[in-house]
Amino acid sequence: MPKGYIIANNRPRPNFTPPPAYREQFLKVLADHNGKQIIRTVNFDVRQGKPNYAALIVVEFPDKASAIAAVEQYTRDAAPLLGEIDRELFVVEGID
């Protein structure tokens, strides 16, 4: 069965530090859905184009259904702690 992934492209937020409660909720989402953060970077070796985001995050799940359930929980419990978020957030299925 193919794995599921959440991908987030976060826009810059100068002088912003997420509250500690956000990290707690984020880690709870990962634990509840067997997720593992596999990429979190602000360092891009851009070869083509110009990204308009400051951070790229990829989280892996056992399957797409788990990733979707995690996004729903994240949107309800963690994301509101960040205030106004400017990003793309999407779920994809890997190659089997």
C-alpha positions in Angstrom: 0.0 0.0 0.0 1.4 3.4 -0.9 2.4 5.8 1.9 0.6 9.1 2.3 2.4 12.5 2.7 1.5 15.9 3.9 3.4 18.7 2.2 3.5 22.2 3.5 5.1 25.2 1.8 5.2 28.0 4.4 5.6 31.7 3.5 8.0 33.9 5.5 6.8 35.3 8.8 9.6 37.5 10.1 10.0 37.7 13.9 7.4 34.9 14.4 8.0 32.1 16.9 5.3 29.4 17.2 4.0 29.0 20.7 5.0 25.9 22.7 1.5 24.6 22.6 1.7 24.4 18.8 4.7 22.0 18.9 2.8 19.9 21.5 -0.2 19.6 19.2 1.9 19.0 16.1 3.7 16.1 17.8 0.3 14.7 19.1 -1.0 14.7 15.5 2.1 12.8 14.4 1.8 10.3 17.2 -2.0 9.8 16.7 -1.6 8.9 13.0 1.9 7.3 12.9 3.4 10.2 11.1 7.1 11.0 10.7 8.5 14.3 9.7 11.0 13.5 7.0 11.8 16.9 5.6 11.9 20.3 7.3 14.2 22.8 5.7 14.7 26.5 5.0 17.8 25.8 2.9 17.0 25.4 -0.8 19.5 24.6 -3.6 17.3 26.2 -6.2 18.1 25.0 -9.7 15.1 26.4 -11.6 12.4 28.9 -10.7 12.1 30.9 -7.5 10.2 29.4 -4.5 7.9 31.9 -2.8 8.0 30.1 0.6 10.4 30.1 3.5 10.1 26.5 4.7 9.3 23.2 3.1 7.9 20.4 5.4 7.1 16.8 4.4 5.5 14.4 6.8 5.1 10.7 5.9 2.2 8.4 7.0 1.5 4.7 6.6 -1.2 5.5 3.9 -3.1 8.4 2.4 -6.1 7.9 4.7 -3.9 8.4 7.7 -2.5 11.6 6.2 -6.0 12.9 5.5 -7.1 12.2 9.1 -3.9 13.9 10.4 -4.6 17.0 8.3 -8.1 17.2 9.7 -6.8 16.9 13.3 -4.0 19.4 12.6 -6.4 21.9 11.1 -8.7 21.6 14.1 -6.1 21.5 17.0 -2.8 22.8 15.9 -3.1 25.3 13.0 -5.3 27.8 15.0 -2.4 28.3 17.4 -0.4 29.9 14.6 -2.8 32.7 13.8 -2.9 33.8 10.2 -1.0 31.2 8.1 0.1 31.8 4.5 1.0 28.5 2.9 0.0 25.7 0.7 -0.8 22.4 2.5 -1.7 19.3 0.6 -1.9 15.5 0.8 -0.4 13.2 -1.8 0.0 9.5 -2.2 3.4 7.9 -2.8 4.4 5.3 -5.4 3.7 1.8 -4.3 
